[in-house]
């Protein structure tokens, strides 16, 4: 309709009308671009707010998960320390034998905490989302993401060291038949393991306690596990402070 009208005005040489039509076209295009830009800005803002909410939920899950693991491991670590003392002091009573037997199963495992980073990495890697962030928020996001990445690497390094130590099977240790050991896989995945074996001593405690290399395995596992728990506690503290700096309630971490 507009094109037909412009054509007619040109034929009639009504240049004033042609000018008005031109202004209308330009104004219409300008308004269209502005509306499109506004819609894009609103869409980007909405995407950022949703990404921020996902990140906050992720941080709260990190806090809750580390608290659960620490609570679970702390009692086992205390029991393991008692078994280490039994071995160090050559206690041979039945209670000491039971504690050392339980501790041997832990020697076959390594604590390797993991932290969710998908949401925070999205906020720090997406150019579209970065444009929606203030300089202060961008700094907070990057610092927290870098912190988690660093602690994850430290944890993996420590786990690798412990795995290597466990892999060097001690001469005084052996294994029982399949199905005798604790089913760690089944506890985590609800898919029972078919090959779990209990680690056992092939000598009495009176002889085993004289082997310093066996005691060293116990001590190194204890130190390594304590180190991993320290990393998790550090993640909890850093995550809580991060939420506080964002103005998010820390107490909401439970129940996520």
C-alpha positions in Angstrom: 0.0 0.0 0.0 2.8 2.4 0.9 4.8 1.6 -2.2 1.8 2.2 -4.4 1.2 5.5 -2.7 4.8 6.6 -3.1 4.7 5.6 -6.8 1.6 7.7 -7.3 3.1 10.7 -5.6 6.2 10.4 -7.8 4.0 10.3 -10.9 2.1 13.3 -9.7 5.5 15.0 -8.9 4.2 15.7 -5.4 7.6 15.8 -3.8 6.3 17.0 -0.5 4.2 13.9 -0.1 7.1 11.8 -1.3 9.3 13.4 1.5 6.6 12.6 4.1 6.4 9.0 2.9 10.2 8.7 3.1 10.2 10.0 6.6 7.4 7.6 7.6 9.5 4.7 6.1 12.7 5.7 7.9 10.9 6.3 11.1 9.1 2.9 10.8 12.5 1.1 10.2 14.0 3.0 13.2 11.2 2.0 15.5 11.4 -1.6 14.3 15.1 -1.8 15.0 14.6 -0.2 18.4 11.9 -2.7 19.3 14.0 -5.6 18.1 17.0 -4.3 20.1 14.8 -3.9 23.2 13.4 -7.4 22.7 17.0 -8.8 22.4 18.1 -6.9 25.5 15.1 -8.2 27.5 15.8 -11.7 26.3 19.5 -11.4 27.3 18.5 -10.0 30.7 16.0 -12.8 31.2 18.6 -15.4 30.2 21.2 -13.9 32.6 18.8 -13.9 35.6 17.9 -17.5 34.9 21.6 -18.5 34.6 22.3 -16.6 37.9 19.5 -18.5 39.7 20.8 -21.8 38.4 24.3 -20.9 39.6 23.0 -20.0 43.1 21.2 -23.3 43.3 24.4 -25.0 42.2 26.4 -23.3 44.9 23.9 -24.3 47.5 24.1 -27.9 46.3 27.9 -27.8 46.6 27.5 -26.7 50.2 25.0 -29.3 51.1 26.9 -32.1 49.3 30.2 -31.3 51.0 28.5 -31.1 54.4 26.9 -34.6 53.8 30.2 -36.1 52.8 32.1 -34.6 55.7 29.5 -35.8 58.2 29.7 -39.3 56.7 33.5 -39.5 56.6 34.3 -37.8 59.9 33.1 -40.8 62.0 34.9 -43.2 59.7 38.1 -41.2 59.9 37.9 -41.2 63.7 37.5 -45.0 63.7 40.4 -45.3 61.2 42.6 -43.2 63.5 41.8 -45.5 66.3 42.8 -48.5 64.1 46.1 -46.7 63.2 46.8 -46.3 66.9 46.0 -50.0 67.5 48.5 -50.9 64.8 51.1 -48.4 66.1 50.9 -49.6 69.7 50.5 -53.3 68.7 47.1 -53.8 70.4 46.1 -57.4 69.8 42.7 -57.6 71.6 39.5 -58.5 69.8 38.3 -54.9 69.6 41.6 -53.7 68.0 41.4 -56.6 65.5 37.9 -55.6 64.5 38.9 -51.9 64.1 42.0 -52.8 62.0 39.9 -55.2 59.9 37.3 -52.4 59.2 40.1 -50.0 58.4 41.7 -52.3 55.8 38.6 -51.9 53.7 39.0 -48.1 53.8 42.5 -48.5 52.5 41.0 -49.7 49.2 39.1 -46.5 48.8 40.1 -42.8 48.2 38.0 -39.8 49.0 37.7 -37.7 45.9 35.2 -34.8 46.4 33.7 -33.2 43.3 32.1 -29.8 43.0 29.5 -28.7 40.4 30.8 -26.0 38.1 28.4 -26.1 35.1 26.3 -23.1 36.0 29.2 -20.9 37.2 31.2 -21.7 34.1 28.3 -20.8 31.9 28.2 -17.3 33.5 31.9 -16.8 33.1 32.2 -18.1 29.5 29.2 -16.8 27.7 29.8 -13.4 26.0 26.0 -12.8 25.9 25.8 -13.3 29.7 29.0 -11.4 30.5 27.5 -8.3 28.9 24.7 -8.4 31.5 27.1 -8.4 34.4 28.5 -5.4 36.4 32.2 -5.3 36.9 31.8 -6.2 40.5 29.6 -9.3 39.7 31.9 -10.4 36.9 34.8 -10.3 39.3 32.9 -12.3 42.0 31.9 -15.0 39.4 35.4 -15.4 38.0 37.0 -15.6 41.5 34.6 -18.3 42.6 35.0 -20.3 39.4 38.8 -20.1 39.6 38.6 -21.2 43.3 36.5 -24.3 42.5 38.8 -25.2 39.5 41.9 -24.9 41.7 40.5 -27.0 44.6 39.2 -29.6 42.2 42.7 -30.0 40.7 44.3 -30.2 44.2 41.7 -32.9 45.1 42.4 -34.9 42.0 46.2 -34.7 42.6 45.8 -36.0 46.2 43.5 -38.8 45.0 46.0 -39.8 42.4 48.7 -40.1 45.1 46.5 -42.2 47.4 45.5 -44.4 44.5 49.1 -45.0 43.6 49.8 -46.0 47.2 46.9 -48.3 47.4 47.9 -49.8 44.0 51.2 -50.9 45.6 49.7 -53.9 47.4 51.5 -54.6 50.6 53.0 -58.1 51.2 51.1 -58.5 54.4 47.8 -57.8 52.7 45.6 -60.1 50.7 42.0 -60.4 49.6 39.1 -62.6 50.5 36.6 -64.1 48.0 34.3 -61.9 45.9 31.4 -60.4 47.8 33.0 -60.2 51.1 34.0 -56.6 51.1 31.8 -53.4 51.4 29.8 -52.6 48.3 30.9 -49.0 47.7 29.6 -49.1 44.1 26.2 -50.4 45.2 25.9 -47.7 47.8 26.6 -44.9 45.3 24.8 -46.3 42.2 22.2 -48.8 43.5 23.9 -51.3 41.2 25.6 -54.0 43.4 29.2 -54.8 42.6 29.9 -58.4 41.8 33.7 -58.4 42.5 34.1 -56.5 45.8 36.6 -58.3 48.0 37.5 -57.7 51.5 41.1 -56.8 52.2 42.6 -59.0 54.9 45.9 -59.4 56.8 47.9 -62.5 56.1 49.7 -62.2 59.5 48.7 -61.6 63.0 48.5 -58.0 64.4 51.5 -58.8 66.6 53.6 -59.4 63.5 51.9 -56.8 61.2 52.4 -54.0 63.7 56.2 -54.4 63.4 56.1 -53.6 59.7 56.6 -49.9 59.5 55.6 -49.7 55.8 52.2 -51.0 56.6 51.8 -48.4 59.3 52.9 -45.8 56.8 50.0 -46.8 54.5 47.6 -46.2 57.3 49.1 -42.9 58.2 49.2 -41.7 54.6 45.6 -42.6 54.0 44.6 -40.8 57.2 46.5 -37.7 56.2 45.2 -37.7 52.6 41.6 -38.1 53.7 42.0 -35.3 56.3 43.4 -33.1 53.5 40.4 -33.8 51.3 38.0 -33.0 54.1 39.9 -29.8 54.6 39.4 -28.9 50.9 35.6 -29.6 51.3 35.4 -27.4 54.4 37.2 -24.7 52.5 34.7 -25.0 49.6 31.8 -24.7 52.1 33.2 -21.5 53.7 34.1 -19.9 50.3 30.6 -20.8 48.9 28.8 -19.3 51.9 30.8 -16.1 51.6 30.2 -16.0 47.9 26.4 -16.3 48.4 26.6 -13.6 51.1 28.4 -11.3 48.6 25.6 -11.9 46.1 23.0 -11.0 48.7 21.7 -14.6 48.7 20.6 -16.4 51.9 23.1 -19.0 52.9 20.6 -20.9 55.1 18.7 -21.9 52.0 21.4 -24.4 51.0 19.5 -27.3 52.7 16.5 -28.7 50.9 17.8 -27.8 47.4 
